[in-house]
Amino acid sequence: MRASIHNKMCWRQALLTGWAVMLVQLLCSEAVPISIDKTKVNVPEKTPQEPPASVDTGLHYDRYLREVIDFLEKDQHFREKLHNTDMEDIKKGNLAKELDFVSHHVRTKLDELKRQEVNRLRTLIKAKQDLEGGNDIAVDHQALLKQFEYLNHMNPHTFEVDDLDRLIKSATNDLENFDKERHDEFKRYEMMKEHDRREHLKGLDEDDRKKEEEHYDELKKKHADHPKVNHPGSQNQLKEVWEEADGLDPEDFDPKTFFKLHDTNGDGYFDEQELEALFTKELEKIYDPTNEEDDMVEMEEERLRMREHVMSEVDSNKDRLVSLDEFLVATKKKEFLEPDSWETLEQNQAYTDEEMREFEEHLNQQEQDLHLKSVDLQKQRDELERQQEQLNAQKVELQQAVEHMERLKTPKVEPPPEVHVEGNAVPETHAFDNQLHHEQAQAQEHQPEDTPQEHHELQYQDLAQQGLPQAHHDLPPGHQQAAQELHNVP
């Protein structure tokens, strides 16, 4: 968060230029004539320069805004009306009505710029949809374009009075709200820093906590121990710049000369950037980037506080610019000659105790919400794992059922075919046959010699036990006669 705030504050010079700043800078390219007392100081004459480039406002439609201004500035009628229109009338939309009187060439170019901007927004919408994974979802571009209030999305082809009016009001409103948003963001930064410090202390034992508190108090004391800071925009503050930055004698200080020296772009106005540059010497008294006790984010906040204060005192027409006349009027006020002391940030805490309490409660609530979401996500994960286990078990059962069905479909295996032996190879005989012949041989060795009739009957019995044919008609045709003759032997 600290890095994010620091980055945003580093963009301050781009974000702090409003609609009026840009219009006047573009249209007033010549410096305001200033009478200089050449007996006191020699100011080098500035050579003519091209009009200053448009300043980036930091708005997401900055390019479109600047291109519209560039082309409107080229129309002589519009330039003249702008010079005669004050800021309040511009905000009310009175200047936008003059669009009907600009040249055809300018109107044609503005139409083209608007079509390009609409196409750019549609491309951004499509890109965002692609990132969010909604490629197959139809996009209602007209509905989505409603969020971009600086142009009339109902007419995407031509640039009309309503478009200029929307652009002026949107830019003015967005830039005027920037300071408030920046203050709120800095306040959150300071509260988060204090919250982190408190949380760090909670994790320490008593001795380490005491040492840490002493170190913190020491840093605060060192930071507050700095030279006196002059009131921003006061005579003393400007004289210090005159002497140290410009190298001139403070006794010869001249407001007109000072204004011309620090109107760096020569447009006859102090814009917000030029004003902030005047406070560098004062800020160097308080902040040093090499010191542990000095926070550069706080330095930028201090710079912007100074700029806001001077603008509130000097910018009488509230156009976010300081003209020479406004500057000279301010140098005659008591606040310029005898200013009050300036209270720096360490003397003005950015938040109250009540705001800090609400901030920590909000953080605690966020932490609890995140914890509940974490628990819910864990439950969802466990449920998904349980369902996955069930699916795996069902998958195993299905596989087993498929294998069983395959076995049922498979036909019974037939006995192997008879082995034919060639040559002198010994044919394989069944183990049962071998055992039977062996037992018969043993029986013949131990029994008395049988008569032919008894021998024939024994053979007949053996055949019957082996399941061989017993009757003559069961024998093969070639063996029946031999069997009959054997039976007739006495």
C-alpha positions as CSV (number, residue, x, y, z in Angstrom):
1,M,0.0,0.0,0.0
2,R,2.9,2.3,0.8
3,A,4.4,1.9,-2.6
4,S,1.0,2.5,-4.3
5,I,0.5,5.8,-2.4
6,H,4.1,6.9,-3.1
7,N,3.7,6.2,-6.8
8,K,0.4,8.1,-7.0
9,M,1.9,11.1,-5.2
10,C,4.8,11.1,-7.6
11,W,2.3,11.8,-10.3
12,R,1.3,15.0,-8.6
13,Q,2.7,17.3,-11.3
14,A,0.7,15.5,-14.0
15,L,-2.5,15.4,-12.1
16,L,-2.8,18.9,-10.7
17,T,-3.5,20.8,-13.9
18,G,-7.1,21.6,-14.6
19,W,-9.1,22.4,-17.7
20,A,-8.6,26.1,-17.2
21,V,-4.9,25.6,-16.8
22,M,-4.6,23.9,-20.1
23,L,-6.8,26.3,-22.0
24,V,-5.0,29.4,-20.8
25,Q,-1.5,27.9,-21.2
26,L,-2.3,26.9,-24.8
27,L,-4.0,30.2,-25.7
28,C,-1.7,32.6,-24.0
29,S,1.7,31.9,-25.5
30,E,3.2,35.3,-24.9
31,A,4.4,36.4,-21.5
32,V,2.6,39.3,-19.7
33,P,4.7,42.5,-20.1
34,I,6.4,43.3,-16.8
35,S,8.2,46.5,-15.9
36,I,11.6,45.8,-14.5
37,D,13.8,48.0,-12.5
38,K,17.0,47.4,-14.4
39,T,18.9,49.5,-12.0
40,K,18.5,46.8,-9.4
41,V,18.8,43.6,-11.2
42,N,19.5,42.5,-14.8
43,V,17.1,39.9,-16.0
44,P,18.1,38.2,-19.2
45,E,15.5,38.7,-21.9
46,K,13.8,35.5,-22.9
47,T,13.9,34.6,-26.6
48,P,10.6,33.8,-28.2
49,Q,9.6,30.2,-27.8
50,E,7.0,27.9,-29.1
51,P,3.8,27.7,-27.0
52,P,4.4,25.2,-24.1
53,A,3.3,21.7,-24.7
54,S,0.0,20.5,-23.2
55,V,0.4,19.2,-19.7
56,D,-0.7,15.6,-19.0
57,T,-3.6,15.8,-16.6
58,G,-3.4,12.2,-15.5
59,L,-7.0,11.6,-16.6
60,H,-7.8,8.4,-18.4
61,Y,-9.1,10.5,-21.3
62,D,-6.2,13.0,-21.2
63,R,-5.1,12.5,-24.8
64,Y,-8.7,13.0,-26.1
65,L,-9.0,16.1,-23.9
66,R,-5.7,17.7,-25.2
67,E,-6.4,16.9,-28.8
68,V,-9.8,18.6,-28.6
69,I,-8.2,21.7,-26.9
70,D,-5.5,21.8,-29.6
71,F,-7.9,22.0,-32.4
72,L,-10.3,24.4,-30.7
73,E,-7.3,26.7,-30.0
74,K,-6.7,26.9,-33.8
75,D,-10.1,28.6,-34.4
76,Q,-9.8,32.4,-34.1
77,H,-13.5,32.9,-33.0
78,F,-13.2,30.3,-30.2
79,R,-9.9,31.9,-29.0
80,E,-11.6,35.3,-28.7
81,K,-14.6,34.0,-26.9
82,L,-12.3,32.2,-24.4
83,H,-10.5,35.4,-23.6
84,N,-13.8,37.0,-22.7
85,T,-15.3,34.2,-20.7
86,D,-14.5,33.7,-17.0
87,M,-14.1,30.4,-15.3
88,E,-17.6,30.3,-13.9
89,D,-19.2,30.7,-17.3
90,I,-16.9,28.0,-18.7
91,K,-18.0,25.6,-15.9
92,K,-21.7,26.5,-16.6
93,G,-21.3,25.5,-20.3
94,N,-21.5,28.9,-21.9
95,L,-18.3,28.5,-23.7
96,A,-19.5,25.1,-25.2
97,K,-22.2,27.0,-27.1
98,E,-19.6,28.7,-29.2
99,L,-18.8,25.4,-30.9
100,D,-21.5,26.1,-33.4
101,F,-19.4,29.0,-34.8
102,V,-16.1,27.3,-35.3
103,S,-14.8,26.6,-38.8
104,H,-15.9,23.5,-40.7
105,H,-12.4,22.2,-40.8
106,V,-12.2,22.2,-37.0
107,R,-15.6,20.6,-36.6
108,T,-14.6,17.9,-39.1
109,K,-11.5,17.1,-37.1
110,L,-13.4,17.1,-33.8
111,D,-15.8,14.5,-35.4
112,E,-12.9,12.3,-36.3
113,L,-11.4,12.6,-32.8
114,K,-14.6,11.6,-31.2
115,R,-15.0,8.5,-33.4
116,Q,-11.4,7.5,-32.6
117,E,-12.2,7.9,-28.8
118,V,-15.3,5.8,-29.1
119,N,-13.4,3.1,-30.9
120,R,-10.7,3.2,-28.2
121,L,-13.2,2.8,-25.5
122,R,-14.9,-0.1,-27.3
123,T,-11.5,-1.7,-27.7
124,L,-10.8,-1.3,-24.0
125,I,-14.2,-2.8,-23.1
126,K,-13.5,-5.8,-25.4
127,A,-10.0,-6.3,-23.9
128,K,-11.4,-6.3,-20.4
129,Q,-14.0,-8.8,-21.4
130,D,-11.4,-11.1,-22.9
131,L,-9.3,-10.9,-19.7
132,E,-12.4,-11.9,-17.7
133,G,-13.0,-14.9,-19.9
134,G,-16.2,-13.8,-21.4
135,N,-15.3,-14.2,-25.1
136,D,-18.6,-15.9,-25.9
137,I,-20.8,-13.3,-24.3
138,A,-22.3,-10.6,-26.5
139,V,-21.2,-7.1,-25.5
140,D,-23.6,-4.2,-25.2
141,H,-21.2,-1.4,-26.0
142,Q,-23.8,1.3,-25.8
143,A,-24.7,0.3,-22.2
144,L,-21.0,0.1,-21.2
145,L,-20.2,3.4,-22.8
146,K,-22.6,5.1,-20.4
147,Q,-20.0,5.0,-17.7
148,F,-17.8,7.4,-19.7
149,E,-19.6,10.7,-19.0
150,Y,-17.2,13.0,-20.8
151,L,-18.7,12.2,-24.2
152,N,-22.2,11.6,-25.6
153,H,-22.3,7.9,-26.4
154,M,-25.7,8.1,-28.1
155,N,-24.1,9.9,-31.0
156,P,-20.7,8.2,-31.6
157,H,-20.1,9.9,-35.0
158,T,-20.1,13.7,-34.6
159,F,-18.7,16.1,-32.0
160,E,-21.5,18.4,-30.8
161,V,-22.0,21.2,-28.3
162,D,-23.1,18.6,-25.7
163,D,-19.8,16.8,-26.1
164,L,-17.8,19.9,-25.4
165,D,-20.0,20.7,-22.4
166,R,-19.6,17.2,-21.0
167,L,-15.8,17.3,-21.5
168,I,-15.4,20.6,-19.7
169,K,-17.6,19.6,-16.8
170,S,-16.0,16.1,-16.4
171,A,-12.5,17.4,-16.6
172,T,-13.2,20.3,-14.1
173,N,-15.0,18.0,-11.7
174,D,-12.4,15.2,-11.8
175,L,-9.4,17.6,-11.3
176,E,-11.1,19.6,-8.5
177,N,-11.8,16.3,-6.6
178,F,-8.2,15.2,-7.0
179,D,-7.0,17.1,-3.9
180,K,-9.6,15.7,-1.7
181,E,-8.9,12.2,-2.9
182,R,-5.2,12.7,-2.4
183,H,-5.8,13.9,1.2
184,D,-7.9,10.9,2.0
185,E,-5.3,8.6,0.6
186,F,-2.5,10.1,2.6
187,K,-4.6,9.8,5.7
188,R,-5.1,6.1,5.1
189,Y,-1.4,5.8,4.5
190,E,-0.5,7.4,7.8
191,M,-3.1,5.3,9.7
192,M,-1.8,2.1,8.1
193,K,1.7,3.0,9.1
194,E,0.6,3.5,12.7
195,H,-1.4,0.3,12.6
196,D,1.6,-1.7,11.4
197,R,3.8,-0.2,14.1
198,R,1.3,-1.2,16.8
199,E,1.0,-4.7,15.4
200,H,4.8,-5.0,15.4
201,L,4.9,-3.9,19.1
202,K,2.4,-6.6,20.0
203,G,4.7,-9.3,18.8
204,L,7.6,-8.2,21.0
205,D,8.4,-9.0,24.6
206,E,8.4,-6.2,27.2
207,D,12.1,-5.3,26.9
208,D,12.1,-5.2,23.1
209,R,8.9,-3.3,23.1
210,K,10.4,-0.6,25.4
211,K,13.5,-0.3,23.2
212,E,11.3,0.0,20.1
213,E,9.2,2.7,21.7
214,E,12.3,4.7,22.7
215,H,13.6,4.4,19.2
216,Y,10.4,5.6,17.7
217,D,10.3,8.7,20.1
218,E,13.9,9.4,19.2
219,L,13.1,9.5,15.4
220,K,10.1,11.8,16.0
221,K,12.3,14.2,17.9
222,K,15.0,14.2,15.3
223,H,12.5,14.9,12.5
224,A,10.9,17.8,14.4
225,D,14.4,19.3,15.1
226,H,14.7,21.4,11.9
227,P,15.2,25.1,11.1
228,K,12.2,27.4,11.1
229,V,9.9,27.0,8.1
230,N,8.7,30.2,6.5
231,H,5.1,30.7,5.7
232,P,4.5,29.6,2.1
233,G,4.0,32.5,-0.2
234,S,5.1,35.1,2.3
235,Q,7.7,37.8,1.7
236,N,10.3,36.0,3.8
237,Q,9.8,32.8,1.9
238,L,10.0,34.4,-1.5
239,K,13.1,36.4,-0.5
240,E,14.8,33.2,0.6
241,V,14.2,31.8,-2.9
242,W,15.4,35.1,-4.5
243,E,18.6,34.9,-2.5
244,E,19.5,31.2,-2.5
245,A,18.0,30.0,-5.7
246,D,18.3,33.1,-7.9
247,G,21.5,34.4,-6.3
248,L,20.2,37.9,-5.9
249,D,20.5,40.4,-3.1
250,P,17.4,40.1,-0.8
251,E,17.5,43.9,-0.4
252,D,16.7,44.2,-4.1
253,F,13.7,41.9,-4.0
254,D,11.1,43.0,-6.6
255,P,7.8,41.1,-6.9
256,K,7.4,41.7,-10.6
257,T,10.9,40.6,-11.4
258,F,10.5,37.6,-9.1
259,F,7.3,36.6,-11.0
260,K,9.0,36.8,-14.4
261,L,12.0,34.8,-13.2
262,H,9.8,31.9,-11.9
263,D,7.2,31.9,-14.7
264,T,9.2,29.2,-16.3
265,N,7.1,28.6,-19.3
266,G,6.6,32.3,-20.0
267,D,2.8,32.2,-20.2
268,G,2.2,35.0,-17.7
269,Y,0.8,32.8,-15.0
270,F,2.0,30.8,-12.0
271,D,0.4,27.3,-12.5
272,E,0.4,24.8,-9.7
273,Q,3.7,23.2,-10.8
274,E,5.5,26.5,-10.8
275,L,4.2,27.3,-7.4
276,E,5.3,24.0,-5.9
277,A,8.8,24.6,-7.2
278,L,9.0,27.7,-5.0
279,F,8.7,25.5,-1.9
280,T,11.7,23.3,-2.5
281,K,14.0,25.2,-0.2
282,E,11.5,25.1,2.7
283,L,11.0,21.4,2.2
284,E,14.8,20.7,2.3
285,K,14.8,22.1,5.8
286,I,12.4,19.3,7.0
287,Y,13.1,16.3,4.8
288,D,16.3,14.5,3.8
289,P,15.9,11.2,1.8
290,T,19.0,9.8,3.6
291,N,17.5,10.2,7.1
292,E,15.6,7.3,8.6
293,E,13.2,9.7,10.4
294,D,12.1,11.5,7.2
295,D,9.3,10.1,5.1
296,M,9.3,11.2,1.4
297,V,5.6,10.5,1.1
298,E,5.0,13.0,3.9
299,M,7.3,15.5,2.1
300,E,5.1,15.4,-1.0
301,E,2.0,15.9,1.2
302,E,3.7,18.9,2.8
303,R,4.5,20.3,-0.6
304,L,0.9,20.1,-1.7
305,R,-0.4,21.6,1.5
306,M,1.8,24.6,0.8
307,R,0.5,24.9,-2.7
308,E,-3.1,24.6,-1.7
309,H,-2.6,27.3,1.0
310,V,-1.0,29.8,-1.4
311,M,-3.7,29.1,-4.0
312,S,-6.5,29.7,-1.5
313,E,-4.9,33.1,-0.6
314,V,-3.8,34.3,-4.0
315,D,-6.0,32.7,-6.7
316,S,-8.9,35.1,-6.4
317,N,-10.9,33.9,-9.4
318,K,-10.3,30.2,-8.6
319,D,-9.1,29.2,-12.0
320,R,-6.2,27.3,-10.5
321,L,-3.7,29.9,-11.9
322,V,-2.0,32.9,-10.3
323,S,-1.8,35.8,-12.7
324,L,0.6,38.7,-12.3
325,D,-2.2,41.0,-11.0
326,E,-3.3,38.4,-8.4
327,F,0.3,38.0,-7.3
328,L,0.9,41.7,-6.9
329,V,-2.3,42.2,-5.0
330,A,-1.2,39.4,-2.6
331,T,2.2,41.0,-2.0
332,K,0.5,44.0,-0.5
333,K,-1.6,42.0,2.1
334,K,-0.6,41.8,5.8
335,E,-0.4,38.0,5.4
336,F,2.4,38.5,2.9
337,L,4.3,41.0,5.0
338,E,3.7,39.7,8.5
339,P,2.6,36.1,8.2
340,D,1.8,33.6,11.0
341,S,4.2,30.7,11.6
342,W,3.6,27.7,9.4
343,E,2.7,24.4,11.2
344,T,4.2,21.4,9.5
345,L,2.8,17.9,9.3
346,E,4.3,16.7,12.5
347,Q,2.4,19.5,14.3
348,N,-0.8,18.5,12.5
349,Q,-1.6,14.9,12.7
350,A,-3.4,13.7,9.6
351,Y,-6.1,11.8,11.5
352,T,-8.0,11.9,14.7
353,D,-8.1,9.2,17.4
354,E,-11.7,8.4,16.4
355,E,-10.7,8.0,12.8
356,M,-7.8,5.7,13.8
357,R,-10.2,3.6,15.9
358,E,-12.7,3.3,13.0
359,F,-9.8,2.4,10.6
360,E,-8.6,-0.4,12.8
361,E,-12.2,-1.7,13.3
362,H,-12.5,-1.7,9.5
363,L,-9.3,-3.6,9.1
364,N,-10.4,-6.1,11.7
365,Q,-13.7,-6.6,9.9
366,Q,-11.9,-7.1,6.7
367,E,-9.7,-9.7,8.4
368,Q,-12.7,-11.5,9.7
369,D,-14.4,-11.4,6.3
370,L,-11.3,-12.9,4.7
371,H,-11.1,-15.6,7.4
372,L,-14.8,-16.5,6.8
373,K,-14.1,-16.6,3.0
374,S,-11.1,-18.8,3.7
375,V,-13.1,-21.2,5.8
376,D,-15.8,-21.3,3.2
377,L,-13.3,-22.0,0.4
378,Q,-11.7,-24.8,2.5
379,K,-15.1,-26.4,2.9
380,Q,-15.7,-26.2,-0.8
381,R,-12.3,-27.7,-1.4
382,D,-13.0,-30.6,1.0
383,E,-16.4,-31.2,-0.6
384,L,-14.8,-31.2,-4.0
385,E,-12.2,-33.7,-2.8
386,R,-15.0,-35.9,-1.3
387,Q,-16.9,-35.8,-4.6
388,Q,-13.7,-36.7,-6.5
389,E,-13.2,-39.7,-4.3
390,Q,-16.7,-40.9,-5.0
391,L,-16.2,-40.4,-8.7
392,N,-12.9,-42.4,-8.5
393,A,-14.7,-45.2,-6.6
394,Q,-17.5,-45.3,-9.2
395,K,-15.0,-45.3,-11.9
396,V,-13.3,-48.4,-10.4
397,E,-16.6,-50.2,-10.0
398,L,-17.5,-49.4,-13.6
399,Q,-14.2,-50.7,-14.8
400,Q,-14.7,-53.9,-12.9
401,A,-18.2,-54.4,-14.4
402,V,-16.8,-53.8,-17.9
403,E,-14.1,-56.5,-17.3
404,H,-16.7,-58.9,-16.0
405,M,-18.8,-58.4,-19.1
406,E,-15.8,-59.0,-21.3
407,R,-15.1,-62.3,-19.6
408,L,-18.6,-63.4,-20.2
409,K,-18.4,-62.6,-23.9
410,T,-15.2,-64.5,-24.3
411,P,-15.7,-68.2,-25.7
412,K,-14.4,-71.3,-23.8
413,V,-10.9,-72.3,-24.7
414,E,-10.6,-75.7,-26.8
415,P,-8.0,-78.3,-25.7
416,P,-4.7,-78.1,-27.5
417,P,-4.4,-80.1,-30.7
418,E,-2.6,-83.5,-30.8
419,V,1.1,-83.3,-31.2
420,H,2.5,-85.3,-34.1
421,V,6.0,-86.6,-33.6
422,E,8.3,-87.1,-36.6
423,G,11.5,-89.3,-36.8
424,N,12.9,-90.9,-33.7
425,A,11.5,-88.3,-31.3
426,V,9.7,-89.7,-28.3
427,P,6.1,-88.6,-28.2
428,E,4.8,-87.0,-25.1
429,T,2.5,-89.3,-23.1
430,H,0.0,-88.4,-20.5
431,A,1.2,-88.7,-17.0
432,F,-1.7,-90.9,-16.1
433,D,-0.8,-93.4,-18.9
434,N,2.8,-93.6,-17.7
435,Q,1.6,-94.3,-14.2
436,L,-0.8,-97.0,-15.3
437,H,1.8,-98.9,-17.3
438,H,4.2,-98.7,-14.4
439,E,1.6,-100.2,-12.0
440,Q,0.7,-103.0,-14.5
441,A,4.4,-103.9,-14.9
442,Q,4.8,-104.2,-11.1
443,A,1.6,-106.3,-10.8
444,Q,2.9,-108.8,-13.4
445,E,6.2,-109.2,-11.6
446,H,4.5,-110.3,-8.3
447,Q,1.7,-112.5,-9.7
448,P,1.9,-116.1,-11.0
449,E,1.8,-116.6,-14.7
450,D,-1.8,-116.6,-15.9
451,T,-3.4,-119.1,-18.2
452,P,-4.4,-117.7,-21.6
453,Q,-8.0,-117.5,-20.6
454,E,-7.2,-115.7,-17.4
455,H,-4.8,-113.4,-19.2
456,H,-7.5,-112.5,-21.7
457,E,-10.0,-111.7,-18.9
458,L,-7.5,-109.5,-17.1
459,Q,-6.9,-107.5,-20.2
460,Y,-10.6,-107.2,-20.8
461,Q,-11.0,-105.8,-17.2
462,D,-8.1,-103.4,-17.7
463,L,-9.7,-102.1,-20.8
464,A,-13.0,-101.6,-19.0
465,Q,-11.2,-99.7,-16.2
466,Q,-9.6,-97.4,-18.7
467,G,-12.9,-96.7,-20.4
468,L,-11.8,-98.6,-23.6
469,P,-14.3,-100.5,-25.7
470,Q,-15.3,-103.8,-24.1
471,A,-17.5,-105.4,-26.7
472,H,-16.3,-106.3,-30.1
473,H,-18.7,-103.9,-31.7
474,D,-17.1,-101.1,-29.8
475,L,-13.7,-101.8,-31.3
476,P,-12.5,-100.3,-34.5
477,P,-13.5,-102.3,-37.6
478,G,-10.0,-103.5,-38.2
479,H,-9.7,-105.0,-34.8
480,Q,-12.9,-106.9,-34.4
481,Q,-11.7,-110.1,-36.1
482,A,-8.6,-110.3,-34.0
483,A,-10.5,-109.9,-30.9
484,Q,-12.9,-112.7,-31.9
485,E,-10.0,-115.0,-32.6
486,L,-8.4,-114.2,-29.3
487,H,-11.7,-114.9,-27.5
488,N,-12.0,-118.3,-29.2
489,V,-8.5,-119.4,-28.1
490,P,-9.0,-122.4,-25.6
